């Protein structure tokens, strides 16, 4: 007599993202271009030239539902983006981004809406 162990298997959680979440958090090419031009084609931290594809850094992360809108996106070189996301000075980088975006959008900018 054999035992059917498939009855005891625990299904793996799905890592599939919902389309609705992707639509809101993805950064359209048009937004990348707007942000890249707004940031004068430069990393907002070190001011090095970066290609338009690098205008894709979220202030409020996608994992927390950060929107793909210009008010939440900034341009950063690969090194500074990595530092801002995962570095030892993330809070300092986040404060710089927040002040930068506030300086552009003024009193209308509110991180709770991003």
FENKA-V122548 format. One record per pair of residues at least 6 apart in sequence whose C-alpha atoms are under 6 Angstrom apart, sorted by sequence separation. I is the first residue (numbers start at 0). J is the second residue. If there is no record, write none. Layout:
# FENKA-V122548
I	J
I	J
This chain:
# FENKA-V122548
41	47
59	65
83	89
41	48
101	108
40	48
41	49
40	49
83	92
58	71
57	71
57	72
35	51
56	72
56	73
35	54
54	73
54	74
53	74
31	54
42	74
43	75
42	75
42	76
34	69
24	61
24	65
26	67
24	66
25	67
71	113
23	66
24	67
66	113
65	113
